[in-house]
Amino acid sequence: MSDFNDESNVADRSFSEFIARERDRLRSEREQIFSQQEELQRKLDAANRKFAAIEAYETAKTGKNARQAPAGRQPRGRRGSKRETLLELIRQGDGLSRGEILEGMGLKGDKSGEMSVSNALSALIKSNQVHRDSGKYRIADGDGGPAVTPESGMDEGEAGLPA
């Protein structure tokens, strides 16, 4: 009977040692990933500073904001194309916040573009093509879930609007 207990204790120690080694390995791997992430963030910040410097130079040279359409910005198209672009972006992102949508469309900081996106989101919600769940816009699954306006975050019924 004591042989069984000795074997059990050895197995428990071996498993405990395995778990401890695995935890150490995972901690090390996580630290490496965080280091890589910090390096990538530094590179991204440097690139953003360069973009800002170019824009400042162009502004100083011309005396007005020389901002051009950011990469990825959609050209003006026919009426309703913003809604189609939004639907596709939300579909690809499997649910996005308003800020993520604006960044994805290259409209972050463009007040007119931001308003256009808000209006298009409202229209998509009212037509039950999109719904809002925990701050994320998602493609409606046809269940007729509550419509939420992007400005208020409330059900239209709560906002005093017809549902």
PyMOL commands that set and color helices and strands:
alter all, ss='L'
color gray80, all
select helices_A, chain A and resi 2-62+81-93+98-104+111-126
alter helices_A, ss='H'
color red, helices_A
select strands_A, chain A and resi 130-133+136-139
alter strands_A, ss='S'
color yellow, strands_A
deselect
rebuild
show_as cartoon
